[in-house]
Structures are given as C-alpha cells and as structure tokens.
C-alpha cells in the first residue's frame, strides 16, 4: 500500500498552508539577517557610528539571542539591535 503523502511531496503548496510557510521562511531570513548584522557590528565596533564597549557586548548578546530558537530570544535580540542602532 502506498502512502498518499509520499505522492504529494513534490507538489507545490497552495492556499493558507503555502502562505503560512512562506511567511515563516521570510521571518527566519529576517532574523538571520539581523543576527549577522548584530554580530558584525559587535565584532567590528562600528554600526552607524563608533560603538562603545558596552554597546558591543549588548550587540554580541543580541546576536547570540537571535541565533537561539524562540520568540522571547528573538524579541530581546531585535529590541537590543534596534535600540543600539537607533541611538545617535
């Protein structure tokens, strides 16, 4: 007996399931890009301006948090990144 799911494995998704997976993929890419940005700024010591040692540590922690799975860690990482980058 064949498994029907195996037959549909190569077919493109349609409807709500396709939208759900597409949005999830975009969110993963956005979080990964934010993590790379935070890690690069922490390593180099420059974002939009020169960063203080404390800001570099915070950005390093934000990058690490963004690499961990979970909504809370992503929220902390994004918040820290936005706060540090938006400072003048």
Secondary structure, DSSP 4 states (H G I P E B T S, - for coil): ---HHHHTTTSPP-HHHHHHHHHHHHHHHHHHHHHHHHHHHHHHTBSSSBPPHHHHHHHHHHHHHHHSSSHHHHHHHHHHHHHHHH--
